[in-house]
Amino acid sequence: MLMLIKGGRVIDPGNIDGIMDILIDNGKIVEIKPQIAAEGSSGLQTGASETERGKVSVDRIIDAGGKIVTPGLIDMHVHLREPGYEYKETIATGCKSAACGGFTAVCCMPNTNPVNDNRHVTEYILKRALEVDTVRVYPVAAISRGLQGKELCEYGDLKEAGAVALSDDGNPVMDSQLMRRALEYAKGFGLPVISHCEDRDLAGGGVMNEGEIATRMGLAGIPNAAESVMVIRDIALCELTQSPLHIAHVSTAESVRAIRDAKNRGVLVTAETAPHYFTLTDEAVEDYNTNAKMNPPLRSRRDREAVRQGLADGTIDVIATDHAPHAPIEKEIEFDLAANGIIGLETSLPLSLKLVDDGVLALTDLIAKMSNNPARILGLESGLQVGYSADITIIDPERSYRIEADSFQSLGRNTPFEGWDVKGRAVLTMVGGKVVFHDEHFV
């Protein structure tokens, strides 16, 4: 089947930026040119694949005029909840949510039930993802058995089964010796370690950012140092072992500074943040809004500006969602008892595009942080190049709309962005040449 994406602004950071046509055959990109003469249908009908009068006869033409065509977006930090917590999300609903948000691939964290700490769970996740047949799913396996931080998993087995990285996710590895051994062991299998940096002793029983608002609300606070102390420790271990380290959901100014200094020394550290950390502050928690409760917590305005600066100067490599769906019973309760986390797959793109409007990032840099950079860190293929799989996202940067959680594909509704007016939306998501999502107003 031949498909032609025509007339869009094609951006593959460091490779292409211009008005181009993309010809796709059998799921792969076969040609990228300023203009490809073609005949065919703009609908879903099929036709013959042959060349007549110098024009390619295609099965489908997608008019991308006025749109941005990018490598498929990759979210390297999501919670699909399956197996074990299907009442919050399933692989099927999570993948549909990802496709709707413009993501062609997601990396799912291991805090399932049972935990993804062995090849059987990894294989189950991949089997379910194949059955769902929407976006690509890359399992992130556990660093330690049961996420307990006491005994390392069998990394060779996990890599062979299909794991692309290792993380204990919301459970920090408090034992520094175990973390050192994890980095050394993972290096031998080419698996990056993704660290949730939190000193639980410093965090104590905190439920939001330590500061004036927490004091006024009578809530226990979590100091910035609870994150930054562990960031500094893990950077030291990364430097010691010379093993790649990726720091998840950076939220504090001190963490940004430590990562920047480490990169300047040539340490093999990369980092991500999430849209809520460069968009919101702890002010969003006022009125005990549990949809703004997360870990690490929303921080101060100073921290938000530091995170934005870290994105701008390249200290922070990746924008990931930390998509964390919960059932209403886990959020619509007392703030102290409510679960941490928000959903993000269907709000990430417009919130991130605001960075471009605000002059924080160039559009090419934003696309790199949401596609090429996560692929590079994880060793995945990404890009708009001849011979590559046609994993493509088409974005309408001018589409304005209101965020309404009830319209989401995710089972989760726990978002602090309900009712926000935003601009910029994925209008088509393609995986291996197959359209897995399209906006009804686009095609």
N, C-alpha and C positions, 0 to 999 in steps of 0.2 A: 504494500500500500504506500503510495506516494502522497505526501502532505507538504503544503507550502505555507509558511508564515511570511506574510508580505508586508513590507513598508513600515516596520516598527523600528524604534531606536534600539539597536542591539548593543547591549553592554556586557562584555566579559572582561572584568578588570585586568588591566595589563595586557590585553589582547585585542579587543575590538571596542570601538565606541562610534557608532554611526548608523545611518539609515540603511538597513540591509534586509535582504530576503534570506530565509533559511529553508532549504529543501531537505525533507526527511524521508528516508526510505527504510522500511522494515525496522523501524524503531531507532535508527541511527541518523545522525546528521551527515549528509552526503555533499552538501554544497552551501556556502555562505558567500553571497555576492551582493553588490549594491542593487542589482536588478536581475531577476530570473524570469524570463518570459514563460508564461504558463497559461494553459487553458484548463478549466475544471469548474467545480462547484464550490460555492461557499458554504453549502450545507453539509449534511452527513451522508449524502448519496455517494456510491462508489462508481468508479469509471475505469477505463483501460489505462494501463501504464505504457505509454509509447510516445515517441517524439514525432510531431507532425508540423511541417512548415516552420521548423526552428523553435517551436514551442513545446514545452514539456506538458504532457497531459497528466494531470494530477487528480487524485481522488477527492482531495479537499483543499480549499484555499481558505486560510484564516487571515482576514484583513486586520493587521496590527497597527494601522496608521494612527498616530497620536499616542501610541502606547509604548511602554518600555518592555523589552524582551531580555530576560536575564537567565543565567544558569539557574536551575532549580534551587530554591531556597532549602537550606539544611538546618534543622533545629537539633543541636547536639545535647539538649537537656530537657527531656519530657518524661512524664509519668503516665504510662498507658494503663496501669493498675491491674492488668490481666497477666498472670493468673491470680485469683484470690480476692480481688476487690472490684468485681465486675459491676457492683451497684454504683460505683463512682465513675468508671469509664471502662470501655473494652477496647481491644485492639481495633475492632471495626469502627467504633465511634471516634476514637482518637485519630485514626488515619483519615477518616472523613473530615474531621475538624482541621487536621493538618493541610489536607488538599484545599479546603476552603480558604485557608489562610495563606496559600501560595507555596506551601512546603512540599517538596517532592521526596524528602527523606527526613526521618526523625530517629534519634537515638534514645532508647527507653531505659530508664534507670532500674536498678535491680531490687528495689524495696517492694517486691511482690510477695505473695504468700502461696507457695513456698518462695523463698528468696532465690533470685537467680545467682546461685553460687555453685552451680554444677551444670554439666553439659545437657542434662535432660531438660532443665527449664529453658536454657538458651535455645535448644532445638524446638521445644514446644512453641516458644514465642515466634520463631522464624516460620514454623509450620502454619500457625494461625495467620501470620502476616501474608503468606502466600495464598491462603484461602480467601482472605479479605481482598487481596489484589487491588490495592489502592496506591499508597505511597510506599517507598522503601523503608523498612524497619531494620535498624542496626542495634542489637542488644548491647548494653553496657553491663558487664557482669560485676559481681561483688569483689572487693579487695579481700575481705575476710569472710570466713564461714558464718552464715547467719547474720552478717553485718555486726558481729559482736566485737570486732577488733582484737581477737585473741589468737586466731590461727589463720594462716593464709590459705586461699583456695588453690585449686589445681589450674594454674594459668594456661598451661599447655593444652589441657582438655578444653578449656573455655574458648581459647583462640581457635582450635580446630573445629569446635561446634559452631563458631560464627560470631563470637564476641569481638567488638572493635576497640573496647577500652575497659578500664576497671575503675570502680568507685564504690565507696560505702555510702554514698549520697548523703542523706540527712544525718548519718551517724559519723562523726569525726573519728579518725583513727588517733586516739589519745596516746597510745603507746608509740613513742618516737622510734624505738628499735624495730618494732613491727613495720612502721611506715618506711623505715630505711630498707628493710628486707623486701618489702613490697615493690619499691622502686627498682631495686636491683634485679629481682625476679622478673618483673614485668619487662624490663629492658631487654632481656634475653628473648622475649617473644614478640617484641615490637609493639607492645600494648601501652599506650599512654595511660597514666594514672590521673584521674580527675578527683581533686580533693575538695571536700566540704570543710572549709577552714573554720573551726569553732573550738574554743577552749571551754568545755562545759562547766568547769569549775568557775571561771569568770562569768559565764552566762548565767550561772545559778538557776534560779527559778524565774528569770526574766521572761516577759511576754511581748515587749516592744522596745523600741530604742530608749536608752537611758537619756534623760534630759528633762527639760522644763515641762513638756507635755505629759510625760509619764508621771511626773510628780503631781501635777495638777489633777490627773485622772485617777491617782491612787493605784497605779499599776507598777509592778516590779520591772525595772529596766535592764537592758542588755548593753553594756558599754562597747564602744568601737573596738577596744582592745581584745574583746573575746574573739573577734575575727582576725585582727591584724597580727596578734601574737602567733597564731597558728600559720598565717601566711608567711611570716618571717621564718618560723621553724621549718616549714615545708620547702621554702626556697633554699634554706641551708642544706637540707637533705638532698634536694635536687642538685645543688652544687657539688655536694660530696659524692653522689652516686653517678653523676653525669647521665641521669635518666630523665626523659621528658616528663614534665609535670604540667598539668592544666588545672588552674584554680577556678572553681565554680563561683557563680553569682557574687561577684565583687560588689561590696556596698559601701565601703568606707574610704575616706581620704587617705588614711594611713596605709591601707592595703594597696591603693593605687600607687602611692609613693614607693612602697617597698618593691612592688613589681617593676616599676619604672627603673629603679636603681639596679635591680637584678638583671634586667634586660641590657642595661648599659654595660654590665660586667660580662655579658655573653652567656648568662645562665639560661638553660633550656626550659624556660618557663613561658607558658601562655596563659591567657585569662579570658574570662567571659563576664558579662553582666547581663541583666535582664531589663526590659523596658520599664518596669516599675521603679527600678533604682535610678534611672535617669529622667523619670517623669514625675514621680511622686516624692513626698517627704512624710515624716511621721505626723504631719498635720492631718493626713488622710485618715488617721486612726481615731481622731476626735469623734465624739458621740459613740465610742466603743464599736466602731465599724469592723466587724470580724472579717469582712471581705478585703480588708487591708492588713490583715494579720498574716505574717509570713516569717520565715527564718532563712537567712538573716533578715532582721526587721527593716522596715523603711527607716531611713536615717534623716539627718538634718539637711537643711539647704546647702550648707557648706559641703557635706558629703556628696550630695547630688551634683553640685557643680564640679567637684573633683572627678567623679565618675564620667561626666560629660567631657572633661578635659582629657581624661585617660583614653576615651574613645577617639578624641580628635588627634592626639599625638601618637596613637598606635600602641600605647601601653596595654590597652584592652583590645584583644584580637577579634572577639566574637560577641555577637548579640544572640542570646539564647533565651527561651521563654521561661524555663522551669515550670512548664505547664503542670499544674497540680490540682486536678478536679477532686472535689469533695461533695458528698451528699448534703442536702440542707440540714439534716439532723446533726451534722458535725460542725456547721457554721452558725446556725441560728440558735446559739446557746450563749452562756456567759463568756465574756472575752477570755478570761483566764483558761477556760476549758476548751475553747474552740480550736479546731485543727489549723495548722499553718499551711499557707499556700493559696495561690490563685490560678485560674486558668489563663492561658495566654496565646494559644495557637491562632486564634481568629482576631486578635487585637494587636499582635506584635508588629505587623507590617505598617499599618497607619501610624502607630505611635513612634516607630523607628523613622519613618519618612519625615516626621516632624523635626528630627535632627537636621535634615537637609534644609527644610524651610527656615530653621533657626540659624543656619550657617555654621553648625557644629561640625558636620561632615559633608564632604562632596558625595554626590550620588554614587559614584564609582566606589568610594570607600565603604559606603553603607552596604552596597551589594556584596563587596568582598567579605565583610564581617558576617553576612547572612548566607553566604554560599561557599566561596573559594576558601576562606580561612578555616571554617570548620572541617571542610574536606581535607585540606592540607594536614591539619592536626591529627585527623583520624585515618589518614592514608586512603581516602576515597577519591574516586574520579569525579571531577566537577569542571564544567566549562562548556563554552559554545565553540567547539572545534570539530572539524571534519573527522569522522570516525568515532566520535564520542556518542554515547547513548543520548537520545533526545529527552533529557530531563530539563524542562523549560518552564519558566514562570512568566506570564504576561501580566503587566501591572498597568492599571489606569491611574496615573498620578493625580488626576484632577477629580476623581470620583469622590464626592462629598456625601456623607451619610452619618447616621446616628448609631452608636453601638447599642444593640439590644440583645441581651443575653438569651432571651427566649427564642431567638432565631438561630442560635449556634447549633452546629452539628455535634459538638461535645455534649456529654451528659451533664457536665458541670455548668453551674450558673454563678459560681463564686468569683466575681470580678469587681474590682473597685472602679471600673471605667464605664459602668452602666450609665447610659444617657449622654455620654460624651459625644460631641460633634467632631468628627475626624475627616481627614482627606487622604485618599490613596487606598487602592484596593487591588488585590489579585483578581483578575477577571478570567484567567485560564491557567490551569496547572496540568502539565503533561509529564508523564513518567514513561520512559522507554517508547516514546511516540504515541502512547495512549493518553487521551484526554481523560483525566480522573476528576476534574472539576471545571465547569465553566459557568460564568455569570449569565443568567438568562437575558440580561440586557446587552450582552456582548456578542454571543453567537447562538 
